[in-house]
Amino acid sequence: MIKTAAELIAIFVECFIVTRMLIKYFQLKSSDYKLLKWAILFVSLLATDILGSFCIVNEAFSIFTCLACEILFAIVFLNGNIFEKLMISITNYALLYFINLPVLTLISAVSDMSTSELVTSHNIERIVCLFITKMLQFFATEFILWIQKKEEFHFKFNEWIIVIAAFIVTLLIGFSMHMITIGDTIKDYVYIAVALLLSILDIIIFVFMRKMNIINRQEKEQELLNLQLKHQHDKLHSLERKYQEISILKHDFGNGIDCICGMINQGDYTGALTYAENLKERKINSIQTHIHSSSTVINAMINSKCNEANEYNIETSVRIATSIPEYLEFDLSVLLSNLLDNAIEACQKNKNHSQIILTIYEEAGYYRIVVRNTIESSVLQENKILESEKQDKLAHGWGLKSVEDIVLKHDGLIDFYEKDSIFFVDVLLTKKQEFAFGAQNPAFGAQSIDF
């Protein structure tokens, strides 16, 4: 009688903990008839648990009918994602095994009773075991509720499938271990089942970790691309300011010449010489202006790269036969910056004469950008995927990735090929419709400069 009462109280407490956990975790869709809804879940769990424990006397029936009641109730009455409802419902019963088994083993070791005797006994050890397991189950569910307040789950569909599969396998392993612990007659088959379930769990974990690894790598790549983009954005603004300063400087140079001429006419040769030397110190000619298109951003970037190429004795030729629309300025400047950097780097390896040719023009609804640079040995034969040859692969090699992202953004195409010791990068960027009609004359702002 005492054992039966203790078992009933344990079932009552267990069903209350599970009911409280599920409703507190997800919250009811509607607060109407709140107590009735609590009662529906609690009574259905209590009835199925008592039926499985005292009438049918089947552990599997008790667990899986209670689990079905939880899931059905959660779908009908509770808020939240259906996959998360499955996960929490399974967690409720997985906890039972992963709390019960250690407690049974511990009390068995202390009391010199076997685990099967503890499960069927009528003595105080069984009551202590029930009290400890229900107390631990309550604390475990409280911890889960605390975690849920701190963080929500935002898995994708395939990720939920992996997580739910892992939880189901874990529940089955716990159930199988329980059967082994209480001395089930089909122990050999259960051992085999546990081994298979553990193997499946290993596979699930491997798949999930592989997916997480891919996601982490993609996030790292995106982070590095964003850093590079920010760096290029800041660099372009700096170049544009520098270009504007040069324009002002050239304007001032004209005024300076007038001033020098005036001093000479007045016979102030010393003053004229001093003024000329001061003007020289400002290094007016230190940076040449090689191109002047309709875009100051593109001007600043191309002129900077051409000056850099000149420092390495690389001949450059630039031809822009179209106006650059404002929406394309930044992306095109980033694209050109990366392609010209690669071209300069490639030309530095040449022992003989090197040349870089850039052309930008319109063709069949596209902006076409072609960058050519001389090579002395095939690049594509030695490096088909055009991987960075620098030692620090993490910090370098993102230029082409950035170019490809820009091409993709503008629904374009990109091609790499070689011909007659020339390496070609051929890019097509789709024109927006609003610029296709009524646009400025393509020749406007066009420049063709060789130097």
C-alpha positions in Angstrom: 0.0 0.0 0.0 2.8 2.4 0.9 4.7 1.5 -2.2 1.6 2.1 -4.4 0.9 5.5 -2.7 4.5 6.5 -3.2 4.4 5.5 -6.8 1.2 7.4 -7.4 2.6 10.5 -5.7 5.7 10.3 -7.9 3.6 10.0 -11.0 1.4 12.9 -9.9 4.5 15.1 -9.3 6.2 14.0 -12.5 3.1 14.9 -14.6 2.8 18.3 -12.8 6.5 19.1 -13.6 6.1 18.1 -17.2 2.8 20.1 -17.5 4.4 23.2 -15.9 7.5 22.9 -18.0 5.6 22.7 -21.3 3.1 25.5 -20.6 5.7 27.9 -19.0 8.2 27.3 -21.9 5.8 28.1 -24.8 2.9 30.0 -23.1 -0.8 29.4 -24.1 -2.0 30.8 -27.4 -5.0 32.2 -25.5 -5.4 33.0 -21.8 -9.1 31.9 -22.0 -9.9 28.8 -19.8 -6.3 28.8 -18.6 -7.0 26.4 -15.7 -9.0 24.1 -17.9 -6.1 23.8 -20.4 -3.7 23.1 -17.6 -6.1 20.4 -16.3 -6.5 18.8 -19.8 -2.7 18.3 -20.2 -2.2 17.2 -16.6 -5.1 14.7 -16.5 -4.2 13.2 -19.9 -0.5 12.7 -18.8 -1.6 11.3 -15.4 -4.1 8.9 -17.0 -1.7 7.5 -19.6 1.1 7.2 -17.0 -1.0 5.4 -14.5 -2.4 3.1 -17.3 1.2 2.3 -18.4 2.5 1.8 -14.9 -0.3 -0.2 -13.2 -2.6 -1.7 -15.8 -0.6 -2.5 -19.0 2.7 -2.4 -17.0 4.7 -1.4 -20.0 7.4 1.3 -19.8 7.5 2.0 -23.5 3.7 2.4 -23.7 3.8 4.9 -20.8 6.5 7.0 -22.2 5.4 7.2 -25.8 1.7 7.8 -25.0 2.6 10.6 -22.7 4.9 12.0 -25.3 2.1 11.9 -27.9 -0.2 13.8 -25.5 2.4 16.5 -24.9 3.0 17.0 -28.6 -0.7 17.1 -29.5 -1.4 19.5 -26.7 1.5 21.8 -27.7 0.4 21.9 -31.3 -3.2 22.8 -30.4 -2.9 25.1 -27.5 0.7 26.5 -27.3 2.7 29.2 -29.1 6.0 28.4 -30.8 7.7 26.5 -33.5 6.5 22.9 -34.1 10.1 21.6 -34.1 10.9 23.3 -30.9 7.7 21.8 -29.4 8.9 18.3 -30.4 12.4 19.0 -29.0 11.1 20.1 -25.6 8.5 17.3 -25.4 11.3 14.7 -26.0 13.6 16.5 -23.6 11.0 16.1 -20.8 11.2 12.3 -21.0 14.9 12.1 -22.0 15.5 13.8 -18.6 13.7 11.1 -16.8 16.2 8.4 -17.9 19.3 10.5 -17.6 18.3 11.5 -14.0 16.8 8.1 -13.0 19.7 5.9 -14.1 22.5 7.7 -12.1 20.3 7.9 -9.0 19.4 4.2 -9.2 23.0 3.3 -9.7 24.1 5.5 -6.8 21.5 4.2 -4.3 22.1 0.7 -5.5 25.8 1.1 -4.6 25.0 2.6 -1.2 22.3 0.2 -0.2 23.8 -3.1 -1.6 20.6 -3.6 -3.6 20.4 -4.3 -7.3 18.8 -1.7 -9.5 16.0 -4.2 -10.4 15.3 -4.7 -6.7 15.1 -0.9 -6.2 12.5 -0.6 -9.0 10.3 -3.3 -7.5 10.9 -3.0 -3.8 8.5 -1.7 -1.1 11.2 -0.3 1.2 12.5 3.1 2.1 15.2 3.0 -0.5 12.6 3.1 -3.3 10.9 6.1 -1.7 14.2 8.0 -1.3 15.0 7.2 -4.9 11.6 8.6 -6.1 12.0 11.7 -4.0 15.6 12.4 -5.3 14.7 11.8 -9.0 11.6 14.1 -8.9 13.5 16.8 -7.1 16.3 16.7 -9.7 13.8 16.7 -12.5 12.2 19.8 -11.1 15.6 21.6 -10.9 16.5 20.5 -14.4 13.2 21.9 -15.9 13.7 25.1 -14.0 17.2 25.4 -15.5 15.8 24.9 -19.0 13.2 27.6 -18.4 15.9 29.9 -17.2 18.0 29.2 -20.4 14.9 29.8 -22.5 14.5 33.3 -21.1 18.1 34.1 -22.0 18.1 32.8 -25.5 15.7 31.6 -28.2 16.3 29.0 -30.8 16.5 30.1 -34.5 17.4 27.0 -36.4 16.6 26.5 -40.1 14.4 23.5 -41.2 17.2 21.1 -41.9 18.9 22.1 -38.7 15.7 21.4 -36.7 15.6 17.9 -38.4 19.1 17.2 -37.2 18.4 18.4 -33.7 15.1 16.5 -33.3 16.8 13.3 -34.6 19.5 13.7 -32.1 17.0 14.1 -29.2 14.9 11.1 -30.4 18.0 8.9 -30.5 19.0 10.2 -27.1 15.6 9.3 -25.7 15.8 5.8 -27.2 19.3 5.3 -25.8 18.1 6.4 -22.3 15.1 4.0 -22.6 17.4 1.1 -23.7 19.8 1.7 -20.9 16.9 1.7 -18.4 15.9 -1.7 -19.7 19.4 -3.0 -19.3 19.7 -1.5 -15.8 16.6 -3.2 -14.4 17.6 -6.6 -15.8 15.4 -7.0 -18.8 15.3 -10.5 -20.3 16.2 -9.4 -23.8 19.4 -7.7 -22.7 21.5 -8.9 -25.6 19.2 -7.3 -28.2 19.1 -4.1 -26.2 22.9 -3.9 -26.2 22.9 -4.2 -30.0 20.2 -1.5 -30.2 22.2 0.8 -28.0 25.3 0.3 -30.1 23.4 1.1 -33.2 21.7 4.2 -31.7 25.1 5.5 -30.5 26.5 5.1 -34.0 23.5 7.0 -35.4 24.0 9.7 -32.8 27.7 10.0 -33.8 26.6 10.4 -37.4 24.1 13.1 -36.5 26.6 15.0 -34.4 29.2 14.7 -37.3 26.6 16.1 -39.8 25.6 18.9 -37.5 29.2 19.8 -36.6 30.2 19.8 -40.3 27.3 22.1 -41.1 28.3 24.4 -38.2 31.9 24.4 -39.5 30.7 25.4 -43.0 28.5 28.2 -41.5 31.4 29.4 -39.4 33.7 29.5 -42.4 31.2 31.4 -44.4 30.6 33.9 -41.6 34.4 34.3 -41.3 34.7 34.9 -45.0 31.9 37.4 -44.9 33.5 39.2 -41.9 36.8 39.5 -43.8 35.0 40.7 -46.9 33.2 43.3 -44.9 36.5 44.4 -43.3 38.1 44.6 -46.8 35.1 46.5 -48.1 35.3 49.0 -45.3 39.0 49.5 -45.8 38.4 50.1 -49.5 35.6 52.5 -48.8 37.8 54.5 -46.5 40.6 54.3 -49.0 38.4 55.6 -51.8 37.2 58.5 -49.8 40.8 59.3 -49.0 41.7 59.1 -52.7 38.8 61.3 -53.6 39.8 64.0 -51.1 43.4 63.7 -52.5 42.1 64.1 -56.0 40.2 67.2 -55.0 43.3 68.6 -53.3 45.3 68.1 -56.5 42.6 69.9 -58.5 42.8 72.8 -56.1 46.6 72.7 -56.2 46.6 72.9 -59.9 44.2 75.9 -59.8 46.5 77.5 -57.3 49.5 76.8 -59.5 47.9 78.9 -62.3 47.4 81.8 -59.8 51.0 81.2 -58.6 52.4 81.7 -62.1 50.4 84.9 -62.5 51.9 86.1 -59.2 55.5 85.2 -60.2 55.0 87.0 -63.5 53.8 90.1 -61.6 56.8 90.0 -59.3 59.2 89.7 -62.3 57.5 92.6 -64.1 58.0 94.7 -61.0 61.6 93.7 -60.8 61.2 91.7 -57.6 63.4 88.8 -58.8 64.3 87.6 -55.3 60.6 87.5 -54.2 59.7 85.7 -57.5 62.4 83.1 -56.9 61.4 82.5 -53.3 57.7 82.2 -54.3 58.7 79.7 -57.1 60.7 77.6 -54.6 57.8 77.5 -52.2 55.5 76.5 -55.0 57.9 73.7 -56.0 58.0 72.4 -52.4 54.3 71.7 -52.6 55.2 69.0 -55.2 52.6 69.9 -57.7 53.9 67.4 -60.2 54.5 64.6 -57.7 51.1 63.1 -58.6 50.0 63.1 -62.2 46.4 63.2 -63.4 46.0 60.5 -66.1 42.3 60.3 -66.5 39.3 62.6 -66.1 36.0 60.9 -66.5 32.5 61.9 -65.3 33.1 60.3 -61.9 35.4 61.8 -59.4 35.5 58.6 -57.4 36.7 56.6 -60.4 39.1 59.4 -61.3 40.7 59.3 -57.9 41.1 55.5 -57.8 42.4 55.1 -61.4 44.9 58.0 -61.1 46.2 56.6 -57.8 46.7 53.1 -59.4 48.3 54.6 -62.5 50.8 56.6 -60.3 51.5 53.4 -58.3 52.2 51.5 -61.6 54.5 54.3 -62.8 56.6 53.9 -59.7 57.3 50.3 -60.8 58.0 51.5 -64.4 54.8 49.8 -65.7 53.3 51.5 -68.7 49.6 52.1 -68.4 46.8 53.0 -70.9 43.3 53.9 -69.9 40.2 54.4 -72.1 36.8 55.2 -70.6 34.2 55.5 -73.4 31.1 56.0 -71.3 29.8 58.0 -68.4 29.7 56.2 -65.0 26.3 56.3 -63.3 26.2 57.3 -59.6 24.7 53.9 -58.5 27.7 52.1 -60.0 30.5 54.4 -58.8 31.4 52.6 -55.5 31.1 49.0 -56.7 33.0 49.8 -59.9 35.8 51.6 -57.9 36.2 48.5 -55.6 36.2 46.2 -58.6 38.8 48.2 -60.5 40.9 48.7 -57.4 41.2 44.9 -56.9 41.8 44.1 -60.6 44.4 46.9 -61.0 46.1 45.8 -57.8 46.4 42.2 -59.2 47.6 43.5 -62.6 50.3 45.6 -60.9 51.4 42.7 -58.7 51.6 40.4 -61.8 53.6 43.0 -63.8 56.1 43.3 -61.0 57.1 39.7 -61.6 58.0 40.5 -65.2 61.7 41.0 -66.0 61.1 42.9 -69.2 58.7 45.7 -70.4 55.3 45.6 -68.6 52.0 47.2 -69.6 48.5 47.5 -68.1 45.6 48.5 -70.3 42.1 49.3 -68.9 39.1 49.9 -71.1 35.5 50.7 -70.0 32.6 51.0 -72.5 29.0 50.0 -73.1 28.1 47.0 -75.1 24.6 45.4 -75.6 23.1 46.6 -72.3 26.2 46.0 -70.3 29.1 48.0 -69.0 32.2 46.1 -70.1 35.4 46.4 -68.2 38.5 44.8 -69.6 41.9 44.8 -67.7 44.9 43.5 -69.6 48.4 43.1 -68.3 51.5 41.6 -69.8 52.8 38.2 -68.5 56.0 36.3 -69.3 54.7 32.9 -68.3 51.2 31.4 -68.2 49.2 32.3 -65.0 46.3 29.9 -65.6 48.4 26.9 -66.2 50.2 27.3 -62.9 47.3 28.6 -60.9 44.0 27.6 -62.5 41.8 28.9 -59.5 43.9 32.1 -59.2 44.6 31.5 -55.6 46.7 34.1 -53.7 50.4 33.1 -53.6 51.0 35.1 -50.5 51.8 33.2 -47.4 49.1 34.7 -45.2 46.1 33.1 -47.0 43.7 34.4 -44.3 44.5 38.0 -44.8 45.0 37.9 -48.6 43.3 36.4 -51.6 39.9 38.2 -51.0 40.3 40.6 -53.9 38.8 38.2 -56.6 36.1 37.1 -54.1 35.1 40.7 -53.7 35.1 41.2 -57.5 32.9 38.1 -58.0 30.5 39.3 -55.4 30.1 42.6 -57.2 29.7 40.9 -60.6 27.0 38.7 -59.0 25.3 41.7 -57.4 25.0 43.4 -60.9 23.8 40.2 -62.7 27.1 40.2 -64.6 29.7 37.8 -66.0 33.4 37.5 -65.5 36.0 35.7 -67.6 39.8 35.1 -67.3 41.9 34.1 -70.3 45.3 34.6 -71.9 46.4 35.5 -75.4 49.8 36.4 -76.9 51.4 36.8 -73.4 48.6 39.0 -72.2 46.4 38.2 -69.3 42.8 39.3 -69.7 40.1 39.9 -67.1 36.8 40.6 -68.9 33.8 41.8 -66.8 30.2 42.5 -67.9 27.9 44.4 -65.5 24.2 44.8 -66.4 23.0 48.3 -66.9 20.0 49.4 -65.0 17.0 50.2 -67.2 16.7 53.8 -66.1 20.1 54.5 -67.5 19.5 52.6 -70.7 17.2 55.3 -72.2 17.7 59.0 -72.2 21.2 58.7 -70.8 24.0 61.0 -71.6 26.0 60.5 -74.7 28.4 57.6 -74.1 31.2 59.8 -75.3 30.6 62.3 -72.6 33.6 62.4 -70.2 35.3 59.8 -72.3 39.1 59.8 -72.0 41.8 57.8 -73.8 45.2 58.4 -72.3 48.4 56.5 -73.0 51.5 57.2 -71.0 
